[in-house]
Amino acid sequence: MSSYMAEKHRIKIFKTVREALTLGGSELDVDGVVFIGEHGNYAWNIKGQKLYPRYFLFRQIVDVFRKSGRSVPVFFDKHFSYDWDEAKWIYDQARELDIPMIAGSCLPLTWRRPPLELELESPVEKAVVSWYGGKESYGFHGLETLQCMVERRDGGETGISAVQCLEGPEVWKWTDANPWAKRLLDESLSRCTEQTPGSPRDNVKMPIVFVLDYRSGLKAAVYLLSGHVKSASFAADLRGK
Protein backbone atom coordinates (compact mmCIF):
# COMPACT_ATOMS: atom_id res chain seq x y z
CA MET A 1 0.00 0.00 0.00
CA SER A 2 2.79 2.43 0.90
CA SER A 3 4.65 1.79 -2.37
CA TYR A 4 1.59 2.70 -4.44
CA MET A 5 0.72 5.76 -2.36
CA ALA A 6 4.33 6.97 -2.28
CA GLU A 7 4.60 6.78 -6.06
CA LYS A 8 1.23 8.50 -6.53
CA HIS A 9 2.11 11.41 -4.22
CA ARG A 10 5.86 11.51 -4.97
CA ILE A 11 6.93 10.55 -1.46
CA LYS A 12 10.40 9.09 -1.11
CA ILE A 13 10.73 5.72 0.63
CA PHE A 14 13.84 5.16 2.77
CA LYS A 15 15.33 1.82 3.73
CA THR A 16 15.92 2.56 7.43
CA VAL A 17 14.16 4.31 10.29
CA ARG A 18 17.08 6.72 10.71
CA GLU A 19 17.05 7.74 7.05
CA ALA A 20 13.29 8.28 7.13
CA LEU A 21 13.46 10.53 10.21
CA THR A 22 16.47 12.52 8.99
CA LEU A 23 15.44 12.51 5.31
CA GLY A 24 18.82 11.00 4.59
CA GLY A 25 20.70 13.61 6.64
CA SER A 26 22.22 13.58 10.10
CA GLU A 27 19.54 15.31 12.23
CA LEU A 28 15.83 14.83 12.88
CA ASP A 29 14.09 16.53 9.96
CA VAL A 30 10.37 15.68 10.25
CA ASP A 31 7.44 17.25 12.13
CA GLY A 32 5.91 13.98 13.36
CA VAL A 33 6.09 10.20 13.22
CA VAL A 34 3.39 7.66 12.43
CA PHE A 35 4.66 4.34 13.75
CA ILE A 36 2.79 1.22 12.62
CA GLY A 37 5.30 -1.38 13.80
CA GLU A 38 3.75 -4.46 12.22
CA HIS A 39 3.25 -6.36 8.95
CA GLY A 40 5.77 -8.98 7.88
CA ASN A 41 6.53 -12.56 8.77
CA TYR A 42 7.34 -13.02 12.47
CA ALA A 43 7.04 -15.79 15.04
CA TRP A 44 4.06 -16.39 17.32
CA ASN A 45 4.22 -16.99 21.07
CA ILE A 46 2.27 -19.50 23.15
CA LYS A 47 -0.51 -16.93 23.74
CA GLY A 48 -1.13 -16.63 20.01
CA GLN A 49 0.45 -13.18 19.76
CA LYS A 50 2.52 -12.29 16.72
CA LEU A 51 5.91 -11.01 17.85
CA TYR A 52 6.00 -7.75 15.94
CA PRO A 53 9.29 -5.83 16.49
CA ARG A 54 7.69 -2.65 17.85
CA TYR A 55 10.27 -2.34 20.62
CA PHE A 56 13.17 -2.85 18.20
CA LEU A 57 11.85 -0.21 15.80
CA PHE A 58 10.95 2.29 18.50
CA ARG A 59 14.49 2.10 19.88
CA GLN A 60 15.68 3.40 16.51
CA ILE A 61 13.21 6.29 16.67
CA VAL A 62 14.40 7.15 20.18
CA ASP A 63 18.05 7.02 19.07
CA VAL A 64 17.38 9.70 16.44
CA PHE A 65 15.53 11.86 18.97
CA ARG A 66 18.36 11.58 21.50
CA LYS A 67 21.13 12.35 19.05
CA SER A 68 19.17 15.29 17.64
CA GLY A 69 18.42 16.70 21.09
CA ARG A 70 14.69 17.07 20.44
CA SER A 71 11.50 15.07 19.95
CA VAL A 72 8.43 15.36 17.74
CA PRO A 73 4.91 13.93 18.21
CA VAL A 74 4.49 10.18 17.63
CA PHE A 75 1.31 8.29 16.79
CA PHE A 76 1.90 4.72 17.98
CA ASP A 77 -0.47 2.35 16.21
CA LYS A 78 -2.18 0.04 18.70
CA HIS A 79 -0.37 -1.37 21.76
CA PHE A 80 3.29 -0.86 22.63
CA SER A 81 4.37 -4.51 22.73
CA TYR A 82 3.38 -8.10 23.41
CA ASP A 83 5.90 -7.96 26.28
CA TRP A 84 5.24 -5.97 29.49
CA ASP A 85 8.86 -4.95 30.09
CA GLU A 86 9.25 -3.71 26.52
CA ALA A 87 5.99 -1.78 26.74
CA LYS A 88 7.05 -0.17 30.01
CA TRP A 89 10.39 0.85 28.48
CA ILE A 90 8.63 2.53 25.56
CA TYR A 91 6.36 4.43 27.96
CA ASP A 92 9.32 5.49 30.11
CA GLN A 93 11.23 6.77 27.08
CA ALA A 94 8.26 8.88 26.03
CA ARG A 95 8.13 10.46 29.48
CA GLU A 96 11.89 10.98 29.74
CA LEU A 97 12.27 12.56 26.29
CA ASP A 98 9.00 14.50 26.56
CA ILE A 99 7.65 12.86 23.41
CA PRO A 100 4.04 13.93 22.69
CA MET A 101 2.73 10.41 22.06
CA ILE A 102 -0.66 8.82 21.61
CA ALA A 103 -1.16 5.09 21.20
CA GLY A 104 -4.24 3.39 19.87
CA SER A 105 -6.26 2.30 16.89
CA CYS A 106 -6.59 4.31 13.71
CA LEU A 107 -10.25 3.25 13.34
CA PRO A 108 -11.69 6.00 15.60
CA LEU A 109 -10.12 8.47 13.14
CA THR A 110 -11.42 6.97 9.92
CA TRP A 111 -14.50 7.79 7.84
CA ARG A 112 -17.91 7.03 9.32
CA ARG A 113 -20.70 6.15 6.93
CA PRO A 114 -23.09 7.71 7.66
CA PRO A 115 -21.24 10.37 9.69
CA LEU A 116 -22.04 9.72 13.35
CA GLU A 117 -20.78 11.41 16.50
CA LEU A 118 -22.88 10.69 19.56
CA GLU A 119 -23.80 13.76 21.56
CA LEU A 120 -22.02 14.09 24.88
CA GLU A 121 -24.11 12.65 27.72
CA SER A 122 -25.95 10.29 25.35
CA PRO A 123 -27.91 7.67 27.33
CA VAL A 124 -26.06 4.63 25.94
CA GLU A 125 -27.26 1.44 27.66
CA LYS A 126 -26.12 -1.31 25.26
CA ALA A 127 -23.66 -1.32 22.32
CA VAL A 128 -22.29 -3.75 19.72
CA VAL A 129 -19.46 -3.60 17.19
CA SER A 130 -19.07 -6.13 14.38
CA TRP A 131 -15.59 -6.47 12.88
CA TYR A 132 -13.21 -9.15 11.62
CA GLY A 133 -9.61 -10.37 11.81
CA GLY A 134 -7.27 -11.85 14.42
CA LYS A 135 -8.12 -11.83 18.11
CA GLU A 136 -5.32 -9.48 19.19
CA SER A 137 -4.28 -7.53 16.09
CA TYR A 138 -7.82 -6.72 14.92
CA GLY A 139 -9.59 -7.24 18.21
CA PHE A 140 -7.70 -4.13 19.34
CA HIS A 141 -9.33 -2.15 16.51
CA GLY A 142 -12.78 -3.46 17.37
CA LEU A 143 -12.44 -2.60 21.05
CA GLU A 144 -11.29 0.94 20.31
CA THR A 145 -14.06 1.43 17.75
CA LEU A 146 -16.50 0.59 20.54
CA GLN A 147 -14.73 2.78 23.09
CA CYS A 148 -14.57 5.94 20.97
CA MET A 149 -18.35 5.81 20.67
CA VAL A 150 -19.50 4.78 24.13
CA GLU A 151 -17.14 7.04 26.10
CA ARG A 152 -19.42 9.93 25.12
CA ARG A 153 -22.26 8.45 27.22
CA ASP A 154 -23.89 10.18 30.16
CA GLY A 155 -21.58 10.39 33.13
CA GLY A 156 -18.46 9.91 31.01
CA GLU A 157 -16.04 7.03 31.34
CA THR A 158 -15.81 5.29 34.70
CA GLY A 159 -14.05 2.08 33.72
CA ILE A 160 -14.76 -1.58 33.08
CA SER A 161 -15.59 -4.20 35.70
CA ALA A 162 -15.26 -7.38 33.61
CA VAL A 163 -14.17 -8.63 30.19
CA GLN A 164 -14.84 -12.08 28.77
CA CYS A 165 -13.78 -13.60 25.45
CA LEU A 166 -15.86 -16.37 23.88
CA GLU A 167 -14.95 -18.36 20.78
CA GLY A 168 -16.63 -20.82 18.44
CA PRO A 169 -20.16 -22.13 19.15
CA GLU A 170 -20.14 -20.41 22.57
CA VAL A 171 -20.46 -17.09 20.72
CA TRP A 172 -23.90 -17.95 19.36
CA LYS A 173 -25.03 -19.57 22.63
CA TRP A 174 -24.23 -16.34 24.46
CA THR A 175 -25.85 -14.23 21.73
CA ASP A 176 -29.08 -16.26 21.89
CA ALA A 177 -29.12 -15.89 25.67
CA ASN A 178 -28.77 -12.10 25.40
CA PRO A 179 -31.49 -10.78 23.05
CA TRP A 180 -30.12 -7.20 23.24
CA ALA A 181 -26.84 -8.38 21.68
CA LYS A 182 -28.59 -10.28 18.89
CA ARG A 183 -30.81 -7.28 18.11
CA LEU A 184 -27.89 -4.82 18.01
CA LEU A 185 -25.69 -7.24 16.05
CA ASP A 186 -28.42 -7.57 13.42
CA GLU A 187 -28.78 -3.78 13.37
CA SER A 188 -25.05 -3.19 12.99
CA LEU A 189 -24.78 -5.77 10.20
CA SER A 190 -27.67 -4.10 8.37
CA ARG A 191 -25.44 -1.01 8.06
CA CYS A 192 -22.33 -2.93 6.96
CA THR A 193 -21.66 -2.42 3.25
CA GLU A 194 -18.99 -5.10 2.96
CA GLN A 195 -20.28 -8.53 3.90
CA THR A 196 -20.79 -11.99 2.43
CA PRO A 197 -24.37 -12.94 1.56
CA GLY A 198 -26.03 -15.22 4.07
CA SER A 199 -25.84 -15.62 7.82
CA PRO A 200 -22.71 -15.01 9.93
CA ARG A 201 -23.52 -18.29 11.71
CA ASP A 202 -22.99 -20.09 8.41
CA ASN A 203 -20.15 -17.97 7.02
CA VAL A 204 -17.87 -17.62 10.06
CA LYS A 205 -15.79 -20.68 10.93
CA MET A 206 -14.39 -19.30 14.20
CA PRO A 207 -16.48 -16.42 15.59
CA ILE A 208 -15.14 -14.45 18.55
CA VAL A 209 -16.91 -12.05 20.88
CA PHE A 210 -15.54 -9.82 23.62
CA VAL A 211 -18.21 -9.23 26.27
CA LEU A 212 -17.65 -6.06 28.32
CA ASP A 213 -19.35 -5.01 31.53
CA TYR A 214 -18.77 -1.34 32.37
CA ARG A 215 -18.88 0.03 35.92
CA SER A 216 -21.58 2.45 34.82
CA GLY A 217 -23.92 -0.44 33.96
CA LEU A 218 -23.32 -0.30 30.21
CA LYS A 219 -23.11 -3.71 28.54
CA ALA A 220 -21.31 -4.11 25.23
CA ALA A 221 -20.00 -6.73 22.84
CA VAL A 222 -17.39 -6.71 20.07
CA TYR A 223 -17.80 -9.48 17.48
CA LEU A 224 -14.99 -10.68 15.20
CA LEU A 225 -16.73 -12.25 12.21
CA SER A 226 -14.01 -13.16 9.71
CA GLY A 227 -15.56 -14.63 6.59
CA HIS A 228 -18.71 -12.55 6.86
CA VAL A 229 -17.75 -8.86 7.15
CA LYS A 230 -14.87 -6.79 5.80
CA SER A 231 -15.53 -3.50 7.60
CA ALA A 232 -16.54 -2.30 11.04
CA SER A 233 -20.09 -1.40 12.03
CA PHE A 234 -21.61 -0.07 15.25
CA ALA A 235 -25.05 -0.02 16.84
CA ALA A 236 -26.24 1.13 20.24
CA ASP A 237 -29.37 1.32 22.35
CA LEU A 238 -29.82 4.88 23.62
CA ARG A 239 -32.49 4.19 26.23
CA GLY A 240 -34.83 2.59 23.72
CA LYS A 241 -33.70 4.61 20.68
C-alpha positions in Angstrom: 0.0 0.0 0.0 2.8 2.4 0.9 4.6 1.8 -2.4 1.6 2.7 -4.4 0.7 5.8 -2.4 4.3 7.0 -2.3 4.6 6.8 -6.1 1.2 8.5 -6.5 2.1 11.4 -4.2 5.9 11.5 -5.0 6.9 10.5 -1.5 10.4 9.1 -1.1 10.7 5.7 0.6 13.8 5.2 2.8 15.3 1.8 3.7 15.9 2.6 7.4 14.2 4.3 10.3 17.1 6.7 10.7 17.0 7.7 7.0 13.3 8.3 7.1 13.5 10.5 10.2 16.5 12.5 9.0 15.4 12.5 5.3 18.8 11.0 4.6 20.7 13.6 6.6 22.2 13.6 10.1 19.5 15.3 12.2 15.8 14.8 12.9 14.1 16.5 10.0 10.4 15.7 10.2 7.4 17.2 12.1 5.9 14.0 13.4 6.1 10.2 13.2 3.4 7.7 12.4 4.7 4.3 13.7 2.8 1.2 12.6 5.3 -1.4 13.8 3.8 -4.5 12.2 3.2 -6.4 9.0 5.8 -9.0 7.9 6.5 -12.6 8.8 7.3 -13.0 12.5 7.0 -15.8 15.0 4.1 -16.4 17.3 4.2 -17.0 21.1 2.3 -19.5 23.2 -0.5 -16.9 23.7 -1.1 -16.6 20.0 0.4 -13.2 19.8 2.5 -12.3 16.7 5.9 -11.0 17.9 6.0 -7.7 15.9 9.3 -5.8 16.5 7.7 -2.7 17.8 10.3 -2.3 20.6 13.2 -2.8 18.2 11.8 -0.2 15.8 10.9 2.3 18.5 14.5 2.1 19.9 15.7 3.4 16.5 13.2 6.3 16.7 14.4 7.2 20.2 18.0 7.0 19.1 17.4 9.7 16.4 15.5 11.9 19.0 18.4 11.6 21.5 21.1 12.4 19.0 19.2 15.3 17.6 18.4 16.7 21.1 14.7 17.1 20.4 11.5 15.1 19.9 8.4 15.4 17.7 4.9 13.9 18.2 4.5 10.2 17.6 1.3 8.3 16.8 1.9 4.7 18.0 -0.5 2.3 16.2 -2.2 0.0 18.7 -0.4 -1.4 21.8 3.3 -0.9 22.6 4.4 -4.5 22.7 3.4 -8.1 23.4 5.9 -8.0 26.3 5.2 -6.0 29.5 8.9 -4.9 30.1 9.3 -3.7 26.5 6.0 -1.8 26.7 7.1 -0.2 30.0 10.4 0.8 28.5 8.6 2.5 25.6 6.4 4.4 28.0 9.3 5.5 30.1 11.2 6.8 27.1 8.3 8.9 26.0 8.1 10.5 29.5 11.9 11.0 29.7 12.3 12.6 26.3 9.0 14.5 26.6 7.6 12.9 23.4 4.0 13.9 22.7 2.7 10.4 22.1 -0.7 8.8 21.6 -1.2 5.1 21.2 -4.2 3.4 19.9 -6.3 2.3 16.9 -6.6 4.3 13.7 -10.2 3.3 13.3 -11.7 6.0 15.6 -10.1 8.5 13.1 -11.4 7.0 9.9 -14.5 7.8 7.8 -17.9 7.0 9.3 -20.7 6.2 6.9 -23.1 7.7 7.7 -21.2 10.4 9.7 -22.0 9.7 13.4 -20.8 11.4 16.5 -22.9 10.7 19.6 -23.8 13.8 21.6 -22.0 14.1 24.9 -24.1 12.6 27.7 -25.9 10.3 25.3 -27.9 7.7 27.3 -26.1 4.6 25.9 -27.3 1.4 27.7 -26.1 -1.3 25.3 -23.7 -1.3 22.3 -22.3 -3.7 19.7 -19.5 -3.6 17.2 -19.1 -6.1 14.4 -15.6 -6.5 12.9 -13.2 -9.1 11.6 -9.6 -10.4 11.8 -7.3 -11.9 14.4 -8.1 -11.8 18.1 -5.3 -9.5 19.2 -4.3 -7.5 16.1 -7.8 -6.7 14.9 -9.6 -7.2 18.2 -7.7 -4.1 19.3 -9.3 -2.2 16.5 -12.8 -3.5 17.4 -12.4 -2.6 21.1 -11.3 0.9 20.3 -14.1 1.4 17.8 -16.5 0.6 20.5 -14.7 2.8 23.1 -14.6 5.9 21.0 -18.4 5.8 20.7 -19.5 4.8 24.1 -17.1 7.0 26.1 -19.4 9.9 25.1 -22.3 8.5 27.2 -23.9 10.2 30.2 -21.6 10.4 33.1 -18.5 9.9 31.0 -16.0 7.0 31.3 -15.8 5.3 34.7 -14.0 2.1 33.7 -14.8 -1.6 33.1 -15.6 -4.2 35.7 -15.3 -7.4 33.6 -14.2 -8.6 30.2 -14.8 -12.1 28.8 -13.8 -13.6 25.5 -15.9 -16.4 23.9 -15.0 -18.4 20.8 -16.6 -20.8 18.4 -20.2 -22.1 19.2 -20.1 -20.4 22.6 -20.5 -17.1 20.7 -23.9 -18.0 19.4 -25.0 -19.6 22.6 -24.2 -16.3 24.5 -25.8 -14.2 21.7 -29.1 -16.3 21.9 -29.1 -15.9 25.7 -28.8 -12.1 25.4 -31.5 -10.8 23.1 -30.1 -7.2 23.2 -26.8 -8.4 21.7 -28.6 -10.3 18.9 -30.8 -7.3 18.1 -27.9 -4.8 18.0 -25.7 -7.2 16.0 -28.4 -7.6 13.4 -28.8 -3.8 13.4 -25.1 -3.2 13.0 -24.8 -5.8 10.2 -27.7 -4.1 8.4 -25.4 -1.0 8.1 -22.3 -2.9 7.0 -21.7 -2.4 3.3 -19.0 -5.1 3.0 -20.3 -8.5 3.9 -20.8 -12.0 2.4 -24.4 -12.9 1.6 -26.0 -15.2 4.1 -25.8 -15.6 7.8 -22.7 -15.0 9.9 -23.5 -18.3 11.7 -23.0 -20.1 8.4 -20.2 -18.0 7.0 -17.9 -17.6 10.1 -15.8 -20.7 10.9 -14.4 -19.3 14.2 -16.5 -16.4 15.6 -15.1 -14.5 18.6 -16.9 -12.1 20.9 -15.5 -9.8 23.6 -18.2 -9.2 26.3 -17.7 -6.1 28.3 -19.4 -5.0 31.5 -18.8 -1.3 32.4 -18.9 0.0 35.9 -21.6 2.4 34.8 -23.9 -0.4 34.0 -23.3 -0.3 30.2 -23.1 -3.7 28.5 -21.3 -4.1 25.2 -20.0 -6.7 22.8 -17.4 -6.7 20.1 -17.8 -9.5 17.5 -15.0 -10.7 15.2 -16.7 -12.2 12.2 -14.0 -13.2 9.7 -15.6 -14.6 6.6 -18.7 -12.5 6.9 -17.8 -8.9 7.2 -14.9 -6.8 5.8 -15.5 -3.5 7.6 -16.5 -2.3 11.0 -20.1 -1.4 12.0 -21.6 -0.1 15.2 -25.1 0.0 16.8 -26.2 1.1 20.2 -29.4 1.3 22.4 -29.8 4.9 23.6 -32.5 4.2 26.2 -34.8 2.6 23.7 -33.7 4.6 20.7 
